[in-house]
Amino acid sequence: QLQLVESGGGLVRPGGSLRLSCEASGNNFSGHSLAWYRQATGKQREVVARITRFLDIDYADSVKGRFTISRDNVKNTLYLQMDTLRYEDTAVYYCFAARSNWLDGYWGQGTQVTVST
């Protein structure tokens, strides 16, 4: 019903910046709460940042002050601005759109972010 496609990942040096985008199609997502997750090799998937349909926002402690989540309901796009990137930020980043709750929703295919010298 809702298709999500992430983009903007890539290779970046420590201290650098990237801006991830998640474009939705098939439906508008104005009524959905949205989130960015990430999964590093050998680790569990973890929530990075969330933004509700009412624009309430929360961040993981590890990214607070460095990452900014935002949404554009007209463009059906979710963003994650990532600044001051660290080696520990290396992961596949996934877009998620909730349906009835945070455990029920739609996933994008993921985009790789690699922080390396």
Solvent accessible surface area in square Angstrom, and as a share of the most:
residue,aa,sasa,rsa
1,Q,142,0.63
2,L,9,0.04
3,Q,93,0.41
4,L,10,0.05
5,V,86,0.49
6,E,7,0.03
7,S,50,0.32
8,G,39,0.37
9,G,29,0.28
10,G,30,0.28
11,L,132,0.66
12,V,20,0.12
13,R,184,0.67
14,P,52,0.33
15,G,51,0.49
16,G,21,0.21
17,S,58,0.38
18,L,33,0.17
19,R,133,0.48
20,L,0,0.00
21,S,21,0.14
22,C,0,0.00
23,E,99,0.45
24,A,13,0.10
25,S,61,0.40
26,G,56,0.54
27,N,65,0.33
28,N,83,0.42
29,F,0,0.00
30,S,50,0.32
31,G,40,0.38
32,H,32,0.14
33,S,22,0.14
34,L,0,0.00
35,A,0,0.00
36,W,0,0.00
37,Y,32,0.12
38,R,15,0.05
39,Q,65,0.29
40,A,30,0.23
41,T,143,0.83
42,G,86,0.83
43,K,137,0.58
44,Q,156,0.69
45,R,118,0.43
46,E,77,0.35
47,V,54,0.31
48,V,1,0.01
49,A,1,0.00
50,R,69,0.25
51,I,5,0.03
52,T,30,0.18
53,R,129,0.47
54,F,150,0.63
55,L,108,0.54
56,D,92,0.48
57,I,79,0.40
58,D,65,0.33
59,Y,53,0.20
60,A,26,0.20
61,D,124,0.64
62,S,56,0.36
63,V,0,0.00
64,K,122,0.52
65,G,81,0.78
66,R,23,0.08
67,F,6,0.02
68,T,74,0.43
69,I,2,0.01
70,S,47,0.30
71,R,29,0.11
72,D,42,0.22
73,N,59,0.30
74,V,147,0.85
75,K,137,0.58
76,N,23,0.12
77,T,8,0.05
78,L,0,0.00
79,Y,30,0.12
80,L,0,0.00
81,Q,59,0.26
82,M,0,0.00
83,D,52,0.27
84,T,77,0.45
85,L,2,0.01
86,R,113,0.41
87,Y,117,0.45
88,E,123,0.55
89,D,1,0.01
90,T,42,0.24
91,A,4,0.03
92,V,42,0.24
93,Y,0,0.00
94,Y,47,0.18
95,C,0,0.00
96,F,3,0.01
97,A,0,0.00
98,A,7,0.05
99,R,128,0.47
100,S,91,0.59
101,N,80,0.41
102,W,70,0.24
103,L,173,0.86
104,D,41,0.21
105,G,18,0.17
106,Y,38,0.14
107,W,99,0.35
108,G,10,0.10
109,Q,110,0.49
110,G,12,0.11
111,T,19,0.11
112,Q,86,0.38
113,V,0,0.00
114,T,41,0.24
115,V,5,0.03
116,S,46,0.30
117,T,135,0.79
